[in-house]
Amino acid sequence: MRIAVDMDEVLCDTHAAKAALFRTEGFDWNDDDLRGRKLQDIAPRETSAAVECVMSRGLFFAGLAVIDGARDGLRALHDRHEVYIATAAMEYPASCGHKIAWMQRNFPFIDPMNIVLCGDKSILNADVLIDDSPRHFERFAGVGVCFSALHNMGQTVDHRAESWADVPALLDRIERDLAA
């Protein structure tokens, strides 16, 4: 199968770094406040604007932590499938170089030619898209797998992975369904 995998909140812990920025700006919350919402949805407008300013410079994306299980999970996918990384980098154009460097540093087995920096993920020609934003599945021709994050809790999706440990069995089921 050809599998496209998102970066933010699937491979890299963008949420933790973003949360640190919001706290630096004086905004605090708990996880219950975030279920089904993003930080910028509940923070004061000026706090969100300050965080957006930092993120738009791009360097924010250079030092993100790797999501638990992502290295082994992506390696296992790579060993069995054709894997592409698809990130909606156009939201923060200055992030592009930092995202590519981050991938090379943390996932050196992914060929840089298999990294897609895009806006609208419906252009992807893949059997499966693993992403934390179900909005990307709306016009995507393949099967969407929602990678769980606080902001997508409560959203109804056909396929959901709570963690990287769930991905292999879920993809095996999807592959059987596609072959049937």
N, C-alpha and C positions, 0 to 999 in steps of 0.2 A: 504494500500500500504506500501511497504517497501521503505523508503526514506533515502538516504545517503546524508549528508550535509558536505561540506568542511568547514574548519575553517578559514584560511587566506583569507581576503577580502570578506568573507560571514558572519562569526560570529565575527571575530576580525579585527580591523582596522590596519592591518599590514602596509598598505600604509602610514598612518600618521606617524607611528613610524620610518619606513624606510626613509621617507622624512626628518624627523628631523635629522637622522644620516647623510644623504647626505648634508644637510645644515651645520651641524657641521663640515663636511669635506670641506666646502667652495663652494659647488656646489648649484646653484639656478636655477630655471626654473619656468615656469607657466603651468597651466593645458593644454593649447593648445599644448605645446611641447610634452606632454605625450599621447595625443590621439592615441591609438593603439600601444603604446610602453611602455616599463618598464623603470624605472629610470636608471638601469644599462645599458640600450641600448643607452642612450644619454649622460651619464656622462663620464668624463675622466676615462680611465682604472684604474689608481691608486686610484681614489676616489671609484670606484666600488669595488676594491680589499679591501680597508680599511673597507668598509661597510660589505662586505662578511665575513671578519675576525671577526667582532663584532657579526654578526648573527650566525656564525658557533659555537660560544661559547654556544649558547642556551639560555642564560639569557634574551636576547632580547625578547623572546616570553612570558616571565612571566608576564609582566605588560601591555600588549596591551589593548586598549580601546575596548569596545563592539560596534559593528556596530549598528547604530540607528535602532530600531525596532526588532533587532535579539532576544532579550529575549522573548518578547511577541510572536513573530512569531514562534520561535522554540517551545515554550510552546504549542501553538495552534496545531502545527504539531504533537507534542508528544502526545497530548490528543486524536488525531484522527488516527494516523498512527504508524507504527513501525519505529522508527528513530534511525539511526546510524550516528555517526560523523566519517568522513573519511578524514584524513589529510595526505598529502604527506610528512610526517615527515622525511623520509629518505634523503631528500635534506639537512637537518640539523639534524643529529642524536642526537646531544646534546640537541635539543629542546624537545625531547619526554617527559621527566618528567615534564618540564615546561608547555607543552601543556596540559597534563593530569591534572595537578594542576590548570591551568587556567580554564579548563572546569568545574572542581569540584567547584571552587570558583564562577564562573559566571553562570553556568547552572547546579545546583546541582540535578535537576530532571532527568538528563541524567545518566543512569547507566554506570559506568566506563567500564563495560563489552561490552557496545555498542560504544566504542571508538576504531576506527581502525587506527593504525599507519601504513602507507603503502608507497609504491613508485608508482607502476603502478596500477591505479584505475580500470583497466579493470577486475581485480580479484573480484571486488565487485559484490555480488548477490543482487541487489536492482532493484526496478522498476524505480526509479528516482534518479539521481545524481544532486544536486544543487552545482555548482562550478563556480568560476570566470575564470577558465582556460579551454576554449573549447577543448584544446588538450586532456583532460581527457575523452572526449566523443567519440573520434575516435574508440576505441575498446570496449567501455562500452556497454554491451548488452541491457541496459535499455534506458530510455529517459533522455537526458541531458537538464538541465535548466541552462543557463548561467546567473550568477548573475553579473550585470553590474559593471564595474570598468573602470577607465580611460584606462588601458592597453588593454582591450578587445573591446573598441569602434571601430566600423568599421568592426568587424568580423561578418560574417553572421552565424547565428545560428537559429535552428528551434524554440527554446523557450528561451525567455529572461525575466528576472525579473529585473526591474530597482531598486527596493527596496523590503524590506520585505513586504510592503503593497500589492505588486503585487502577492506574492506567493500563497495565498489561492485560488484565482480565477483561476490562472494558473494551480495549481495542481488539482482543480476540473475538469477542461477541460481535462487534461491528464488522470485523472482517468476514466472519461466518455469514452474517446477514447480507453483506454486499455480494458474497459469492452465490447466495441462494437464488 
